Amino acid sequence: MTKQNRENKEERDIQKIIGNTLRWGVTVACAIALVGGAVYLMQHGNEPIKDYAIFDKTHPEYTRLRGIFGGFFNFEAYGIIQVGVIALLLTPIVRVALSFVDFVDKHDWLYAAITSVVLAIIFVNSISSPT
């Protein structure tokens, strides 16, 4: 196998990994949210329909990771659905991280730098709290 063929195969491999990451990330996120929706219907299916014109603040614990994962591990519908949303949000972030690894591997420093800035922005915005 020539060097060019080996490089083309490696390029296809990383692109396949990135594509599969996106597919599997969305699939897993949807499956988790679907389970959460089923649990919600089992727990609350007989209740009257809420007025969704008014914002419901009855579950503020599901706005923090500790509350979300606590609800998930306690098999509470809101926590399970929120974990599905987190998985869906993490999917493109993992794709950007894999792209960064690919650019560094190819010694494409310009795109590696741009991708690292994107990752840094995502990270800073994720850990900073609104004022």
Helices and strands as residue ranges (DSSP letters): H 3-44, G 60-63, H 65-73, H 77-105, H 109-127
